[in-house]
Amino acid sequence: MIAKFIEVHPSTISRELRRNRGDRGYRHKQAHQFAMERRQDKSKVSIDSGAWSFIESLIREEWSPEQISGWVAENMSYSVSHEHIYQYILSNK
């Protein structure tokens, strides 16, 4: 009934309740706090200039951002998404 009322899929409500349930059940203030903590955990880790220089060298060798992202994730101590690489290329065009 809640999903129909707010016009979302029922799985959205189910996921919200499951992710944000505490010892005393679902409480909206607690759910908000959980959401803020999840957001903080996803804060962007900045990639240093040395790493970008390395990524730029791979771009010059005609590697695609997808190839770079995959290789870096497997072989380096950091990771970078292909979308982040595309945004970097566009911003430094």
N, C-alpha and C positions, 0 to 999 in steps of 0.2 A: 504494500500500500504506500509506503514511504517513497519508493522508487517511482511509482506512477505519479504521485503528488508533485514531486520535484522534477519529474520528467528526465530520469536517468535510468540506465539499465540496472536491473536488480543486483547484478554482480558488483556494481559500484558500491552499493550500500553494504553488501556482504563483505567486500574487501575492507571498507572503512571500519566496520565493526571488528573484524578479525585483527587488523593491524593495530588498532588503538584500544584494545581491551586490556585493562589492568587487573589487579587482584580483586577489585571491587566492581568489575564489569566496565562498561563503556561510560565514560564521563567526558563531556565536551571540552572542559578545560584541560584535562589530561591528554585528550586526543590532540588538541592544539599544541601542547608542549612536545608531544611525540613528533609531530610534524615539523616543528621548529628544529628539533634535534636532528631529524633526518636531513633537513635542508642544510644545517651546519656541517654535517658529515660529508656532504657533497660539494663543499666549498672547493673552488678551483685551485688546483696546485699550479703555480706558475712554472712554466718551463724556462730554464735559464737561457741566456744568449748563446752559450756553447752548444746546447742541444738544438736550438733553432739553426745555428750555423751548419750543424751536421745534417739536419733535415733539408736545408737549402741545397747542400751539396748533392743529396739524393735526388732532389727535384731537378737539378741541373743535369743529372745523369738520366733524366726522363723516367724516373720512378713515379708511379701514380700515388696520390695521397693514401689510397687503400693499401697499396703495397708497403708504403712507408709505415703506416699505422700498424699493420700486421707484423712487420719485421721488428719494429721498435718494441712492441709488446712482448715478443718472444726473446729478444736479445739484450734489452737494456733494462736499467733499474727504474724506468719511468714509462708511462704510456701516453699516447696522444691520439685523439680520434681523427679520423680522416676529415671530418667536418671542421675540426679546429684547424687543420692544415689548410683546407680550402679557404677558411676565413682569414688566416694569416697571409696567404698568397694574395687574396683580394685587397687586404688592407695595405700591403706593401707593393702594390702594382706600380 
